[in-house]
Structure formats: structure tokens, C-alpha cells
Amino acid sequence: MSLNIEKQAVAQSFGDAANDYDEYALIQHKIAQGLISISPKTINHSKAILDLGCGTGYCLPLLSEKYQTQNVTGADLSQGMLDYAQSHYPLFKYEMADAENLPFKDNQYDLIFSNFAVQWCDRFSQVLAEIYRCLAPGGQLVLSTLADGTLQELKQAWAQADDYQHVNDFEPASALMNVVDASEFDVALMNTKTEVHYYSTVRALTDSLKRIGAHNITSGRAKALTSPGTIKKFTKALESFRTEQGLPASYEVFTCVLSKPKIIS
Ligand SMILES: C[S@@+](CC[C@H](N)C(=O)[O-])C[C@H]1O[C@@H](n2cnc3c(N)ncnc32)[C@H](O)[C@@H]1O
């Protein structure tokens, strides 16, 4: 499946959101903490770490502390995010990078960490191949990404309101698993979990997606302003999902911990 992603728009959208991101990215922070806690206890060699799709950079000091090294690099497609990260966490190195075409040497990193970032890429297989190339033998990858089913309430509500695409497409979890299985990596852990975040109002839900830069960047999006009538239909449809806890936004989170074999046959 080839996803319809416009990388320039992705970089711009996240860059514009950099200042507000951490205040609104509650689910991203929660998953990042979980990912750091399941990261291997120790890593090899020089302890060179890459946070791929680092965003505002808040994981860099956490990784640095866990592995007792300052040799941590943040890489991201968005210059706006990198500028923010550099100004808040100046101890670390930063590099503009596309996860599908990494500007790093072979065997350069002992740990590559990536939280909620590679779902914006066209081909997960290409991302994994690039990560594999840049990891040293024995190096490890700890990654979370989003799978199909993510924001399904929003997707269904918009489908009742108009014919445009408002929610990005995500690969089915089974396809992500197949890509991992077909790779050269050894699999230590691989799972998919549904995380649901609740909002009090439709505005709170849609605003929070906008504030983290994760709103619609598909080519099937509406190019003009959405009419009040369409917004009314959308709001009514989304309200039909309301539970006692509020309006749900579901995230299908695919997680894996993989290692590059020490001896490559
Ligand atoms: C939802 S944010 C996650 C940021 C951070 N990892 C976190 O845990 O909050 C997604 C980040 O991935 C970056 N990104 C999107 N596509 C990318 C790509 N192809 N290569 C590298 N970074 C990418 C975006 O610019 C953005 O900063």
C-alpha cells in the first residue's frame, strides 16, 4: 500500500505546531514514557543514540539519563521542530532527516528510538531498511507508530458530513507486522494496543490535533473552508460516539523492539 503523504506539508505542519506541541501531545508523551521503559537496559559500544522523528526533543534528556551518555542525536523532517528542540535541549546534536532516506553512515548507532513519527512515511519497509543500515551489529530499535483504526471516530464522523478525506490513512497493523517479519531484524517484542483519549467537546478534540500539527495533510483534503452546514453534520456524527468519559479519540499503537544481529550472515 502506498500512502499519500506530502512530506513538505508534514514538515511545515509540525514546524508550525512546535511551540504548542508538548502542552497538547498527552498521548504521545504517555507512549514515549512507556517506550523508554521497555527500551533495553543496556546498549553496546559507544552508546550512540538516535531519536528519529524527535519532534520537540523531550525524549532526548530521558534517553541520555537512562543510558548515561550525551551522545544523543535528534533527527526530524521539520526544521521548525529541530529549532525548538535545539533551543530547549542544547546539549544534544540535531540533524534534519527523512526516515526513508537517512543522512547517516552505515552501522552508526547503537540504539534508534522512534515514537509516533514514521506513520507519516510512505513505506514502512523503507524506514526499517534505513534504520537497519544505520544500526551497528547488535544495535537495537525501539519504535512506536500508528496503525489503521487510529482516529476512526473522527474518520467515520467526517464520512457522514462530506466526501473529502479528513483523516490520514494508516497501514493495517498486520501489514506492519509482515514488514517486520520480512526484515533482517530479530524480534524481541511486537504488539498493537488501542489507546483511547477522551475530550469534553468536539472543539477540544479537533483543536488538540491541530495544536500538535497532526491534522489532515492528505491530498484528498478539502482545499476550501468547511461550510457551517458540514461542520454541523460532522459535530452531530461525532457526538454519537460520546461515552460517560467524553468524546473518544482512538489510537492503534504498534510497538516493536528489534535488534540487528551481531553476526550478519
Ligand atoms: C507526532 S510527532 C512525534 C514527535 C516525538 N517523537 C514525540 O514522541 O512526541 C511526529 C514527528 O515526526 C516527524 N516526521 C514526520 N515524518 C518524518 C520523516 N519522514 N522523517 C523524520 N521525521 C518525520 C514530524 O516532523 C514530527 O516532529
The ligand as an SDF file (V2000), in Angstrom:
LIG
                    3D

 27 29  0  0  0  0  0  0  0  0999 V2000
    3.6790   13.2510   16.3240 C   0  0  0  0  0  0  0  0  0  0  0  0
    5.2870   13.9560   16.2290 S   0  0  0  0  0  0  0  0  0  0  0  0
    6.1710   12.9220   17.3810 C   0  0  0  0  0  0  0  0  0  0  0  0
    7.3490   13.6340   17.9730 C   0  0  0  0  0  0  0  0  0  0  0  0
    8.0440   12.9210   19.1250 C   0  0  0  0  0  0  0  0  0  0  0  0
    8.7390   11.7340   18.6480 N   0  0  0  0  0  0  0  0  0  0  0  0
    7.1060   12.5770   20.2440 C   0  0  0  0  0  0  0  0  0  0  0  0
    7.2480   11.4910   20.8080 O   0  0  0  0  0  0  0  0  0  0  0  0
    6.2680   13.3810   20.6170 O   0  0  0  0  0  0  0  0  0  0  0  0
    5.8840   13.3530   14.6630 C   0  0  0  0  0  0  0  0  0  0  0  0
    7.2440   13.9160   14.2980 C   0  0  0  0  0  0  0  0  0  0  0  0
    7.7570   13.1320   13.2150 O   0  0  0  0  0  0  0  0  0  0  0  0
    8.3490   13.9990   12.2830 C   0  0  0  0  0  0  0  0  0  0  0  0
    8.3600   13.3410   10.9670 N   0  0  0  0  0  0  0  0  0  0  0  0
    7.3100   13.1480   10.1300 C   0  0  0  0  0  0  0  0  0  0  0  0
    7.7180   12.4920    9.0320 N   0  0  0  0  0  0  0  0  0  0  0  0
    9.0460   12.2690    9.1800 C   0  0  0  0  0  0  0  0  0  0  0  0
   10.0330   11.6510    8.3500 C   0  0  0  0  0  0  0  0  0  0  0  0
    9.7380   11.1420    7.1500 N   0  0  0  0  0  0  0  0  0  0  0  0
   11.3040   11.6140    8.8020 N   0  0  0  0  0  0  0  0  0  0  0  0
   11.6300   12.1390   10.0140 C   0  0  0  0  0  0  0  0  0  0  0  0
   10.7330   12.7470   10.8260 N   0  0  0  0  0  0  0  0  0  0  0  0
    9.4540   12.8090   10.4210 C   0  0  0  0  0  0  0  0  0  0  0  0
    7.4750   15.2590   12.3410 C   0  0  0  0  0  0  0  0  0  0  0  0
    8.1150   16.3900   11.8070 O   0  0  0  0  0  0  0  0  0  0  0  0
    7.1930   15.3680   13.8340 C   0  0  0  0  0  0  0  0  0  0  0  0
    8.1610   16.1250   14.5060 O   0  0  0  0  0  0  0  0  0  0  0  0
  1  2  1  0
  2  3  1  0
  2 10  1  0
  3  4  1  0
  4  5  1  0
  5  6  1  0
  5  7  1  0
  7  8  2  0
  7  9  1  0
 10 11  1  0
 11 12  1  0
 11 26  1  0
 12 13  1  0
 13 14  1  0
 13 24  1  0
 14 15  1  0
 14 23  1  0
 15 16  2  0
 16 17  1  0
 17 18  1  0
 17 23  2  0
 18 19  1  0
 18 20  2  0
 20 21  1  0
 21 22  2  0
 22 23  1  0
 24 25  1  0
 24 26  1  0
 26 27  1  0
M  CHG  2   2   1   9  -1
M  END
$$$$
